[in-house]
Amino acid sequence: MQMPWEYGNTYSPTSRFAAVRTIIAMAAQEGMDLFHWDIQGVFCTSDINTEIYMQPPTGYALPDWQCLKLKKSLYRLWQSSALFYENLERWMLDYGFTPIGPD
């Protein structure tokens, strides 16, 4: 079981509504198309930057002295959103995107 002092960074930023409105307005003014997508299981694809162990789920047989080491993030893991944001930010910077102001 993960103890509260072991969570590490759990913060992940969100966009302000004003920034989203500005992007929509700019796209409309320039005649651009906007796309939105919802990625299923996005938190389950993030790499973990620290060692995290968990007890096996019910029905999974392991000796009492063994546990499971996570290689990827899980939905109910406190760090999931922060880990996803770190991976997304790194990818976007690698492809030449730049962050704007407070968002």
N, C-alpha and C positions, 0 to 999 in steps of 0.2 A: 504494500500500500504506500502510495506517495504521500509524504507528510507535507503540510503547508509550507514549511521553510525550505523545502526542496524543489518548489515549483520553478524557481528562476524567473525569467522574463515571461510574463503572460500578456503583456500589452501588445495590441495590434491596432494601428490607426485606422480611422474611417474617414471618408471624404465628407467635407461639409456640403450641405445642400446648395449653398451659394456657388460652390465650385462646379457642382454637377449642372446646375442651371446655366452657368456661364458656358460650359462646354456644349450643352444642347443648343444654346442661342447662337454660338459661333458656328456650329455645324449647320444650323438652319440658314444662317446668313450666307454661308459659302456654298449651300446646296449639297452638302456632304451627307452620306448615309451613316447612321449610327447603328451599332449592333450591341446586343446585350446577350450574355449567355450565363447559364447557371451550371457550374461544374459539379457533377455528382461525385461525392467521395473525395473532395479536394483536400480535406484535412488528413486523409489516409495516405497521401502521396508525399508529404513533406518529410525530408530527411531530419533526423534528430541530431542535435549538436552536443549531446551529453548522454551518459549512460543512464538508462531508465529500465528498471526491472518491474515485472508484475507477476501476480499470482495467476495461475492458469484459470481460464473460464470454467464454469460448471460443466462437468461431463468430459473434460480433457484430463486424461490420466497421466500424472507425473508423480514420482516419489515425493514425499513431504519435504525433503531437503533441497529440491530443485525448484527453480522459478524460470520465467521467460524473460529474455532480454529483447527489448523492442528495437527494431531496425528502422521502422517508419512510425510516424505519428498516428494516434488514434483519435476518434471523435471526442471521447470524454476526457481526454488528457488536457489538463489546464493550459499547457503550452501550445496546443494545436494551432490556434489562430496566429500566435506570434511566430511559430515556426513556418507556417505557410507564407506569412507576410515577408519574412526574411528571404525565403526562396524566391518569391515573386519579385521582390525588390532587386535581388541580385541578378535575376534573369533580365529584368527590364533595363537595368544599368548596363549589362553586357551587350544588349542590343541597341544601345544609344539613346534610350529614353532618359529624360531628366525630370526630377521632381519639381513641382511648382510650389512656391511659398510654403504656407503652413500645411498643405495637404500631402 
